Amino acid sequence: MHAHETNLQPADEWREFQAFTNLLAVSFINASTCSRPGVFETRLRETLSYTKMPAFVHYAVDGDIAVLTIDHPPVNTMTPAVAEGIIAGIARASADDAVRAVVLRAEGKTFMAGADIKDFEDDASAARLLAGFTGAARAMEDCTKPVVAALHGSALGGGLEIAMAAHYRVIALDGRVGQPEVKLGLIPGAGGTQRLPRLAGVAKALEMCVSGAPINAKDALAAGIVDAVIAGDLLEGALAFARGAERMSVRRTRDRDEKLANASAVLFEEARARAVQTMRGQTAPLAAIEAVRASTQMSFVHGLRREAELFEQCRHSVQSKALIHLFFAERAAGNVPDVPPGTRAKPIRRAAVVGAGTMGAGIAIALTEAGVSVRLKETTQAALERGMERIQANYARAVKSGRLTADTASERLARITSQISYEGFIDADLIIEAVFENIEIKKQVFVELNGVVGPECILATNTSSLDVDAMAEAGGRSNNTLGLHFFSPANIMRLVEVVRGKATSGETLATAMALVKRLNKIAVLSGNTHGFIGNRMIEMYGREAQFLLEEGATVEQVNQALYDFGMPMGPLAMYDLVGNDVMRDIERGSPALNIAGVRRPIVLPQLLERGWLGQKTGRGWSRYGKDRKPIPDPEVAALIEATAGAARIERRRIDSNEIVDRCILALVNEGARLLEEGTTQRASDIDVVCVTGYGFPAWRGGPMFYARRLGHKRVLARIEEFRARHGEAIWTPAPLFQTEGEN
Ligand code: 3H9
């Protein structure tokens, strides 16, 4: 048994917890009456029925089993009305003597996606939601007839929490369960941190609540979260399970304390150390650990209360607002307002990829994962073989690590036909060009494609910065042409910038958006400007980092300041990783960095002269040993000082605040310009690009969200400061901040 905080009896504890939720939940229950049978449900229903809503939970009876079906499209989120439906259904089943057990299931493609995230925006809605969850879970758990939850698709967050309040759980083969709240900067708030350790043990609960990663049906069974996996029809299986004679007793998760016994302090310390390291800067994982720890230290009801307190702290955090902003931003990114929803997306069954280098091979892998067959073309047999080896090695790694079965890997590999001719291109629905990043070479590929593809075929270029219209003209079918900028490695990275040329048709765009979604990636629409959204912004960020060095900051200081801000690595470490030669080419090609009379970084050319290209040559802005860890290089420091001295750049001490502000506001200001000129549709798209493509810390919401939180007025003031010191051209504030400077 665990140590109780006080010696209150359970009924008193419930009353106390409900009094606590009263504070949060518009006095939804009267603590003095809640312990009387039936009153709890009635009062709760009165509170939740604040407005008349359609029934989201249907009641039916199959023989002696009541079947409650949640029907709240598209993903059966929990709302007060859904909670009301569950409570009413349980009450009805309880009152019907002919009913011996209850099955709770859901319509549609998924069991429940959890709480309706929009309800977290204001305190009153959040409180009503919490009241609903608490009420529905308690009604199910209190029920004197066995309640079986039948899960399919995803039972996530509050969805799993409701399922765990049932007495038994069965799951379809394709089902998965998880507590992903941490990805929204939250912790489970409807009993998950108290019920999950009771079902799965503390270690598993910590793993799931801290990482937020879902687990599949088989693992859920092994962990004790579900009682059976149903291979055939789920409802039939659930009904049979409910009728199983030996199962016809109630079994309340809240009373199952056996698995809490072995939790040692070390387990929590290790979880904390892991979270600090792998989820750097984030507060919710630590709160989740604290809440799970409460399950081992206090009674169930006191644990619920501790969980609710921690949940509320998280809900009010800027991190949670940032992550919720990104959740909706990712989903909004796929909408293109001037392409009407009904626009036909062409089916993509057969594709071809031109170029079997790192990008081409990665794109081919991504396409096969979505069931598309791919012709992979190179110009020489040797290059083709290297590409195929890359692909085979990738599948072999996936099999070795257990991510793919050997059968699936060979099936996918068999979808790729390698060739050095254009054979079969006539049948392709889509061609993606992924050759060397040179406009002349790319244009030549488009000229060749023009003669070998069918009239309906979509032509895409995987350029990261070049002119899509120039290629479209060369290919002679501008309305079917667009950019699909995958990020490396293309089979892993989630972002694809979809670049619209001046004549790209709505149908072509709709097809591309649908395809990217099918690849399980996020599409963000960009106009056809050099570097599109992400690279154009990152150019400004990198330039500012180099200016800071010239003015007196050290390489280590600049890298550390941005790392501490939350970036995966500092900007100069990024240059060394990508290659200083590659970065120089990008800078050279950028019109924004090459305006006559405007200051340019002067140290990078010096590094290149010495062959200090970055990690690949063992030295760049830093030196690198075998472990690829950066080592400060005094020669680079001396070179920076000498170069800046020769250019008469005044050097001074620079603190990390200035480093962060200059680099991040350079990013932000360029983002605002992209928005102003219409290269991007919405500020939130910029956030999605920077977070999913460039590692901007998700818990800061992306650069535009960060700027909004700082306040546009403050952003403007800081930019004006930099402008006064560094000149007009570089720090001209984007019109967005000038017009919205009062925000
Ligand atoms: C929670 O449960 C807290 C509790 O512990 C306690 C509270 C007291 N809310 O992703 P899709 C929308 S926190 C609101 O494209 P899929 C989504 O925006 C929650 N809306 O479908 C989209 O709308 P639209 C923990 C939601 O098939 C539409 O539904 N749960 C929610 O690719 C379709 O979504 C999670 O974090 C939501 N919870 O994927 C799970 N979920 O069409 C979040 C979805 O207007 N959800 N929408 O753009 C998911 O991971 C995926 O949606 C899911 C389906 C895997 C379920």
Residues whose N, C-alpha, C, O or C-beta is under 5 A from the ligand:
A	BS01	3H9	P74 V75 T77 A113 G114 A115 D116 I117 K118 L129 L130 F133 S154 L156 G157 G158 P180 E181 I187 P188 G189 A190 R331
